[in-house]
């Protein structure tokens, strides 16, 4: 497939590939918006409300740990086969989730789903970067953003509807036809260029240390203060083990010839700034996606369907602004565009602190929409700038690094927020939270999100102001890709 094939739309020569990537992206987009609305229903059906953060954390952990591995493998083995593998794993995980009969089984099935998602989103973005120029990517963002826009409305609505009907399992089963169609179209439409494939040894030791260290870290964050005290030997031991494994991971990555996570990429200012921004975005988005529906249902007393609409405002604002982000960064530069977005995120996050137990649900939706709009103007230019800094043999690793940071931020955010909420709520006989403690916990979550939004604004100030500055900044890192 020529990287310079004419046209960007779905009817162009590359249109079938773009459509296949849109369908693959829809798997992750729909999953990220549909399950949060149904979380309270799942907890009531399967019990174990305090284990609810695990539904998100293990998925995000599996996604986070596998993203850099898939990113590296995509540069070594090629994009197509890795993306097909990811779609297949997501399909299997969805079937297992829909058939789960207990919370532990559902949590285990979410791990499989997360391993699939770890390939789908970053490799889809990498293929887009491979076959479209930088200017064309500004246009394709509109198509990809439309997927998130549709998912932002359909996901929460379906999640709320299935919850009202007591049929939450369908939030996983609807992935089956979507995955099959996406895989078939990708197999038929995408003919990978030979130059996209190289042969290198895979750093499995680094991958294992990363998986073990991050797993121990999240285990300590999620179970600390609930299963055991924060200052207990178990808690101290788990965090010590996490630190030891992650330090060993860094040592290995600095010495191995072909690291699974190229720490050298972080020496580039644009990649480092983009990675920090992506991590913070993950914390904010997942914190809101997890706890806005719980706040709406269990504090404001809204139905699951109405809570879904409140969350939809967050996920709708993102693709609307993301679809225009390409025009903005081509005109004003990466830094200005992302700073405007980060400012909107901070304003919306500060406004959520004013929410109370009597706040109207429409006000929650408005604040979420402002945050979502800011996210779209921040996430897109920071990722595109990082991709533009890499050659074809690094682009998968750069994209994987960015996606790893976002997934890791989401996992850590859910874990930390879950620890805060669990330490303040009281469960009734049905295992459902009750009392004023939940509102106190929600208020603390909103304060933490606002504080993290400040970090986002600081991080994006280090983005390159213009494309020419970005190119000169990375001139020593390798040849500029032909598409950029």
C-alpha positions as CSV (number, residue, x, y, z in Angstrom):
1,X,0.0,0.0,0.0
2,X,1.5,3.3,-1.1
3,X,1.8,5.9,1.7
4,X,1.0,8.6,-0.8
5,X,-2.2,7.1,-2.2
6,X,-4.5,10.0,-3.0
7,X,-7.6,10.9,-1.0
8,X,-8.5,10.7,2.7
9,X,-12.2,9.8,2.7
10,X,-13.9,6.4,3.0
11,X,-14.4,6.3,-0.8
12,X,-10.7,6.8,-1.5
13,X,-8.1,4.1,-2.2
14,X,-7.3,3.9,1.4
15,X,-10.9,4.2,2.5
16,X,-11.5,0.5,3.3
17,X,-8.4,0.5,5.6
18,X,-9.7,3.6,7.4
19,X,-13.1,2.0,7.8
20,X,-11.5,-1.1,9.3
21,X,-9.5,1.0,11.7
22,X,-12.6,2.9,12.7
23,X,-14.4,-0.4,13.4
24,X,-11.5,-1.7,15.5
25,X,-11.3,1.6,17.4
26,X,-15.1,1.3,18.0
27,X,-14.4,-1.8,20.1
28,X,-12.3,0.1,22.6
29,X,-14.4,3.3,22.4
30,X,-17.7,1.5,23.1
31,X,-16.2,-0.5,25.9
32,X,-14.8,2.6,27.6
33,X,-18.1,4.3,27.6
34,X,-20.6,1.5,28.2
35,X,-19.3,-0.4,31.2
36,X,-19.0,2.6,33.6
37,X,-22.8,3.2,33.3
38,X,-23.6,-0.4,34.1
39,X,-21.1,-0.7,37.0
40,X,-23.6,-0.2,39.8
41,X,-25.9,-2.8,38.2
42,X,-23.1,-5.3,38.0
43,X,-22.2,-4.7,41.6
44,X,-25.8,-5.2,42.7
45,X,-26.0,-8.5,40.7
46,X,-22.7,-10.0,41.5
47,X,-22.0,-8.3,44.8
48,X,-18.6,-7.1,46.1
49,X,-18.9,-3.3,45.5
50,X,-15.5,-2.8,46.9
51,X,-14.0,-4.9,44.2
52,X,-15.7,-2.7,41.5
53,X,-12.5,-0.7,40.8
54,X,-10.8,-4.0,39.9
55,X,-13.1,-4.3,36.8
56,X,-11.5,-1.2,35.5
57,X,-8.0,-1.5,36.9
58,X,-7.2,-5.1,35.7
59,X,-8.4,-4.2,32.2
60,X,-6.3,-1.0,32.2
61,X,-3.3,-2.8,33.7
62,X,-3.4,-5.5,31.1
63,X,-3.8,-2.8,28.4
64,X,-1.0,-0.7,29.9
65,X,1.5,-3.5,30.2
66,X,0.8,-4.9,26.8
67,X,0.8,-1.6,24.9
68,X,4.6,-1.1,24.8
69,X,5.0,-4.8,24.0
70,X,2.6,-4.6,21.1
71,X,4.2,-1.3,20.0
72,X,7.6,-2.9,19.8
73,X,6.3,-6.1,18.2
74,X,4.5,-3.9,15.6
75,X,7.8,-2.5,14.6
76,X,9.4,-5.9,14.5
77,X,6.7,-8.2,13.2
78,X,4.4,-5.8,11.4
79,X,1.2,-4.0,12.3
80,X,-1.4,-6.2,10.6
81,X,-0.9,-9.5,12.4
82,X,-0.7,-7.7,15.8
83,X,-3.9,-5.8,15.3
84,X,-5.7,-9.0,14.2
85,X,-4.4,-10.7,17.4
86,X,-5.7,-7.8,19.5
87,X,-9.1,-8.0,17.9
88,X,-9.2,-11.7,18.5
89,X,-8.3,-11.4,22.2
90,X,-10.8,-8.7,22.7
91,X,-13.5,-10.9,21.2
92,X,-12.6,-13.8,23.4
93,X,-12.5,-11.6,26.5
94,X,-15.9,-10.1,25.6
95,X,-17.5,-13.6,25.4
96,X,-16.0,-14.6,28.8
97,X,-17.2,-11.3,30.4
98,X,-20.7,-11.9,29.1
99,X,-20.7,-15.4,30.6
100,X,-19.2,-14.5,34.0
101,X,-21.1,-15.8,37.0
102,X,-19.2,-14.0,39.7
103,X,-17.1,-10.9,40.2
104,X,-13.8,-12.7,40.3
105,X,-14.6,-14.5,37.1
106,X,-15.6,-11.2,35.5
107,X,-12.4,-9.6,36.7
108,X,-10.4,-12.4,35.2
109,X,-12.2,-12.1,31.8
110,X,-11.5,-8.3,31.8
111,X,-7.8,-9.1,31.8
112,X,-8.2,-11.0,28.5
113,X,-10.2,-8.1,27.1
114,X,-7.5,-5.6,28.3
115,X,-4.8,-7.7,26.5
116,X,-6.7,-7.3,23.3
117,X,-7.3,-3.6,23.8
118,X,-3.6,-3.1,24.3
119,X,-3.1,-3.9,20.7
120,X,-6.2,-2.4,19.1
121,X,-5.9,1.3,19.8
122,X,-2.2,2.0,19.5
123,X,-1.6,-0.1,16.4
124,X,-4.7,1.4,14.7
125,X,-3.1,4.8,15.4
126,X,0.3,3.6,14.1
127,X,-1.2,2.3,10.9
128,X,-3.0,5.7,10.4
129,X,0.4,7.4,10.9
130,X,2.0,5.0,8.4
131,X,-0.4,5.5,5.5
132,X,-1.3,9.2,5.9
133,X,0.8,12.4,5.9
134,X,0.8,14.8,8.8
135,X,-1.6,17.1,7.0
136,X,-3.9,14.2,6.0
137,X,-3.9,13.0,9.6
138,X,-5.5,16.2,10.6
139,X,-8.4,15.2,8.4
140,X,-8.5,11.5,9.4
141,X,-8.9,12.7,13.0
142,X,-12.4,13.7,12.0
143,X,-13.2,10.2,11.0
144,X,-11.7,8.6,14.1
145,X,-13.2,11.2,16.3
146,X,-16.6,10.4,14.9
147,X,-16.2,6.9,16.2
148,X,-15.7,8.2,19.7
149,X,-18.6,10.7,19.2
150,X,-21.0,7.9,18.3
151,X,-19.7,5.7,21.1
152,X,-20.1,8.6,23.6
153,X,-23.8,8.6,22.9
154,X,-24.5,5.0,22.2
155,X,-22.3,3.5,24.9
156,X,-23.7,5.2,28.0
157,X,-27.2,5.0,26.6
158,X,-27.0,1.3,26.0
159,X,-25.2,0.8,29.3
160,X,-28.0,2.6,31.1
161,X,-30.7,0.7,29.1
162,X,-29.2,-2.7,29.8
163,X,-28.9,-1.8,33.5
164,X,-32.5,-0.8,33.7
165,X,-33.5,-4.1,32.0
166,X,-31.3,-6.2,34.2
167,X,-29.3,-7.4,31.1
168,X,-25.9,-5.9,31.7
169,X,-24.2,-8.9,30.1
170,X,-25.2,-7.6,26.7
171,X,-22.7,-4.7,27.1
172,X,-20.1,-7.4,26.3
173,X,-21.9,-9.6,23.9
174,X,-22.5,-6.7,21.5
175,X,-18.8,-6.6,20.8
176,X,-18.9,-10.0,19.1
177,X,-20.3,-8.9,15.7
178,X,-18.3,-5.7,15.7
179,X,-15.0,-7.6,16.3
180,X,-15.7,-10.1,13.6
181,X,-16.5,-7.4,11.0
182,X,-13.5,-5.3,11.9
183,X,-11.1,-8.3,11.7
184,X,-12.5,-9.5,8.4
185,X,-12.3,-6.0,6.8
186,X,-8.7,-5.5,8.1
187,X,-7.6,-8.9,6.7
188,X,-9.0,-8.1,3.3
189,X,-8.2,-4.4,3.0
190,X,-4.8,-3.8,4.5
191,X,-1.8,-5.0,2.6
192,X,1.2,-4.2,4.7
193,X,4.4,-2.8,3.1
194,X,7.5,-4.9,3.4
195,X,9.5,-2.0,4.9
196,X,7.2,-2.0,7.9
197,X,8.7,-5.3,9.1
198,X,12.1,-5.8,10.7
199,X,13.7,-8.6,12.8
200,X,14.9,-8.0,16.3
201,X,15.1,-10.0,19.5
202,X,12.1,-9.4,21.8
203,X,12.9,-8.2,25.4
204,X,10.7,-10.6,27.3
205,X,12.6,-10.1,30.6
206,X,11.8,-6.4,30.5
207,X,8.1,-7.2,29.7
208,X,7.9,-9.6,32.6
209,X,9.5,-7.1,35.1
210,X,7.1,-4.3,33.9
211,X,4.1,-6.6,34.3
212,X,5.1,-7.8,37.7
213,X,6.0,-4.3,39.0
214,X,2.9,-2.6,37.8
215,X,0.7,-5.5,39.0
216,X,2.2,-5.2,42.5
217,X,1.8,-1.5,42.6
218,X,-1.9,-1.6,41.7
219,X,-2.5,-4.5,44.1
220,X,-1.1,-2.4,46.9
221,X,-3.2,0.7,45.9
222,X,-6.4,-1.2,45.5
223,X,-6.3,-3.4,48.6
224,X,-4.5,-1.0,51.0
225,X,-6.8,0.4,53.6
226,X,-9.4,-2.2,52.9
227,X,-8.1,-5.8,52.9
228,X,-5.1,-4.7,55.0
229,X,-3.9,-1.5,56.7
230,X,-1.7,0.9,54.8
231,X,1.1,0.4,57.4
232,X,0.7,-3.3,57.7
233,X,3.6,-5.7,56.7
234,X,1.6,-6.9,53.7
235,X,1.2,-3.4,52.4
236,X,4.8,-2.4,52.9
237,X,6.0,-5.7,51.4
238,X,3.9,-5.3,48.2
239,X,5.0,-1.7,47.6
240,X,8.6,-2.7,48.3
241,X,8.3,-5.6,45.8
242,X,6.7,-3.2,43.2
243,X,9.6,-0.7,43.7
244,X,12.2,-3.5,43.3
245,X,10.7,-4.9,40.2
246,X,10.3,-1.5,38.5
247,X,13.9,-0.5,39.4
248,X,15.1,-3.8,37.9
249,X,13.0,-3.1,34.8
250,X,14.7,0.3,34.3
251,X,18.1,-1.3,34.7
252,X,17.3,-4.0,32.2
253,X,15.9,-1.5,29.7
254,X,18.9,0.7,29.9
255,X,21.2,-2.2,29.1
256,X,19.4,-4.4,26.7
257,X,20.0,-4.0,23.0
258,X,16.4,-3.9,21.9
259,X,14.3,-2.7,24.9
260,X,10.6,-3.4,25.0
261,X,10.2,0.1,26.4
262,X,12.7,2.4,24.9
263,X,13.5,4.8,27.7
264,X,15.8,6.7,25.4
265,X,12.7,8.1,23.6
266,X,11.9,10.0,26.8
267,X,15.1,12.1,26.3
268,X,13.2,13.9,23.5
269,X,11.3,16.8,25.0
270,X,8.3,16.3,22.8
271,X,8.0,12.6,23.6
272,X,8.4,13.2,27.4
273,X,5.9,16.0,27.5
274,X,3.4,13.9,25.4
275,X,3.9,10.9,27.7
276,X,3.3,12.9,30.9
277,X,0.2,14.6,29.3
278,X,-1.1,11.2,28.3
279,X,-0.6,9.7,31.7
280,X,-2.5,12.6,33.3
281,X,-5.3,12.4,30.8
282,X,-5.7,8.7,31.7
283,X,-6.0,9.6,35.4
284,X,-8.7,12.3,34.8
285,X,-10.8,10.5,32.2
286,X,-10.9,7.2,34.0
287,X,-11.6,8.9,37.4
288,X,-14.6,10.7,35.9
289,X,-15.8,7.8,33.8
290,X,-15.8,5.5,36.9
291,X,-17.3,7.8,39.5
292,X,-19.6,10.2,37.7
293,X,-22.1,7.4,37.1
294,X,-21.8,6.3,40.8
295,X,-22.2,9.9,41.9
296,X,-25.2,10.4,39.7
297,X,-27.0,7.2,40.7
298,X,-26.0,6.7,44.4
299,X,-25.8,10.4,45.5
300,X,-28.2,12.3,43.2
301,X,-30.6,9.3,42.9
302,X,-30.7,9.4,39.1
303,X,-31.5,6.3,37.0
304,X,-28.8,4.4,35.2
305,X,-30.0,5.8,31.9
306,X,-29.8,9.4,33.1
307,X,-26.4,8.8,34.6
308,X,-25.4,7.5,31.2
309,X,-26.4,10.8,29.6
310,X,-24.3,12.7,32.1
311,X,-21.2,10.6,31.3
312,X,-22.0,10.9,27.6
313,X,-21.4,14.7,27.9
314,X,-17.7,13.9,28.8
315,X,-17.2,11.4,26.0
316,X,-19.1,13.6,23.5
317,X,-17.1,16.7,24.1
318,X,-13.9,14.9,23.4
319,X,-14.5,13.8,19.8
320,X,-16.2,17.1,18.9
321,X,-13.1,19.0,19.8
322,X,-10.7,16.3,18.6
323,X,-12.3,16.5,15.1
324,X,-11.2,20.2,15.0
325,X,-7.9,19.7,16.7
326,X,-6.1,19.0,13.4
327,X,-7.1,22.4,12.0
328,X,-6.0,24.1,15.2
329,X,-2.5,22.6,15.5
330,X,-1.8,23.1,11.8
331,X,-2.7,26.8,12.2
332,X,-1.5,27.6,15.7
333,X,0.9,24.9,16.5
334,X,1.0,22.0,19.0
335,X,1.7,24.0,22.1
336,X,-1.0,26.6,21.8
337,X,-3.7,24.0,20.9
338,X,-2.8,21.7,23.7
339,X,-2.6,24.6,26.2
340,X,-6.1,25.7,25.3
341,X,-7.3,22.2,25.8
342,X,-5.6,21.8,29.1
343,X,-7.0,25.1,30.4
344,X,-10.5,23.9,29.6
345,X,-9.8,20.6,31.4
346,X,-8.7,22.6,34.5
347,X,-11.7,24.9,34.4
348,X,-14.1,22.0,34.1
349,X,-12.3,20.0,36.9
350,X,-12.4,23.0,39.3
351,X,-16.1,23.4,38.6
352,X,-16.8,19.8,39.6
353,X,-15.6,20.6,43.1
354,X,-18.7,22.8,43.5
355,X,-21.0,19.8,43.0
356,X,-23.1,18.8,46.0
357,X,-25.6,16.2,47.0
358,X,-28.4,18.4,45.6
359,X,-26.8,19.5,42.4
360,X,-28.9,19.0,39.2
361,X,-27.8,16.3,36.8
362,X,-27.6,18.7,33.9
363,X,-24.9,20.7,35.7
364,X,-22.8,17.5,36.0
365,X,-23.2,17.0,32.3
366,X,-22.1,20.6,31.5
367,X,-19.0,20.3,33.6
368,X,-18.1,17.0,32.0
369,X,-18.7,18.4,28.5
370,X,-16.2,21.2,29.2
371,X,-13.6,18.7,30.4
372,X,-14.2,16.4,27.4
373,X,-13.8,19.4,25.0
374,X,-10.5,20.2,26.6
375,X,-9.3,16.6,26.4
376,X,-9.9,16.5,22.6
377,X,-7.7,19.5,22.1
378,X,-5.0,18.1,24.3
379,X,-4.8,14.4,23.5
380,X,-4.7,14.7,19.7
381,X,-1.9,17.3,19.2
382,X,0.4,15.8,21.9
383,X,0.2,12.3,20.3
384,X,0.6,13.6,16.7
385,X,3.6,15.7,17.7
386,X,5.3,12.7,19.3
387,X,4.5,10.5,16.2
388,X,5.9,13.2,13.9
389,X,9.2,13.0,15.8
390,X,9.8,9.4,14.9
391,X,10.8,7.5,11.8
392,X,8.9,4.5,10.6
393,X,10.9,2.0,12.6
394,X,10.2,3.9,15.9
395,X,6.6,5.1,15.3
396,X,5.0,2.0,16.8
397,X,7.2,2.3,19.9
398,X,6.4,6.1,20.3
399,X,2.7,5.4,19.9
400,X,2.9,2.5,22.3
401,X,4.7,4.7,24.9
402,X,2.0,7.3,24.7
403,X,-0.8,4.7,25.0
404,X,1.0,2.9,27.8
405,X,1.2,6.2,29.8
406,X,-2.5,6.8,29.3
407,X,-3.5,3.3,30.3
408,X,-1.2,3.3,33.2
409,X,-2.5,6.6,34.3
410,X,-6.1,5.3,34.1
411,X,-5.2,2.2,36.1
412,X,-3.4,4.1,38.8
413,X,-6.2,6.8,38.9
414,X,-8.9,4.2,39.4
415,X,-6.8,2.5,42.0
416,X,-6.1,5.6,44.0
417,X,-9.7,7.0,43.7
418,X,-11.0,3.5,44.6
419,X,-8.9,3.5,47.7
420,X,-10.3,7.0,48.6
421,X,-13.9,6.0,48.0
422,X,-13.6,2.6,49.8
423,X,-12.2,4.3,52.9
424,X,-15.2,6.6,53.2
425,X,-18.2,4.6,52.2
426,X,-20.4,2.3,54.2
427,X,-22.1,-0.7,52.5
428,X,-25.6,-1.9,53.4
429,X,-26.6,-5.5,53.6
430,X,-26.9,-5.7,49.8
431,X,-23.3,-4.5,49.4
432,X,-24.4,-1.1,48.0
433,X,-22.9,2.2,49.4
434,X,-25.1,4.4,51.5
435,X,-24.8,7.4,53.8
436,X,-23.1,10.8,53.6
437,X,-19.7,9.2,53.3
438,X,-20.1,8.6,49.6
439,X,-20.6,12.3,48.9
440,X,-17.5,13.1,50.9
441,X,-15.6,10.5,48.9
442,X,-16.9,12.0,45.6
443,X,-15.8,15.5,46.7
444,X,-12.3,14.2,47.4
445,X,-12.2,12.6,44.0
446,X,-13.2,15.8,42.3
447,X,-10.5,17.8,44.2
448,X,-7.9,15.2,43.2
449,X,-8.9,15.5,39.6
450,X,-8.6,19.3,39.7
451,X,-5.1,19.0,41.2
452,X,-4.0,16.5,38.4
453,X,-5.4,18.9,35.8
454,X,-2.8,21.5,36.9
455,X,-0.1,19.0,36.1
456,X,-1.5,18.5,32.7
457,X,-1.4,22.3,32.0
458,X,2.2,22.4,33.1
459,X,3.2,19.4,31.0
460,X,1.8,20.8,27.7
461,X,3.8,24.0,28.0
462,X,6.8,21.9,27.0
463,X,5.3,20.9,23.7
464,X,6.9,22.3,20.5
465,X,5.3,25.5,19.4
466,X,5.4,24.8,15.6
467,X,6.0,21.8,13.3
468,X,9.3,23.3,12.1
469,X,10.6,23.5,15.7
470,X,9.6,19.9,16.2
471,X,11.4,18.7,13.2
472,X,14.6,20.5,14.1
473,X,14.4,19.2,17.7
474,X,14.5,15.6,16.6
475,X,16.8,16.0,13.6
476,X,19.5,14.0,15.4
477,X,17.1,11.2,16.3
478,X,16.8,9.8,12.8
479,X,15.3,10.7,9.5
480,X,11.9,12.5,9.3
481,X,9.3,10.1,8.0
482,X,8.3,10.7,4.4
483,X,4.7,11.0,5.4
484,X,5.3,14.0,7.7
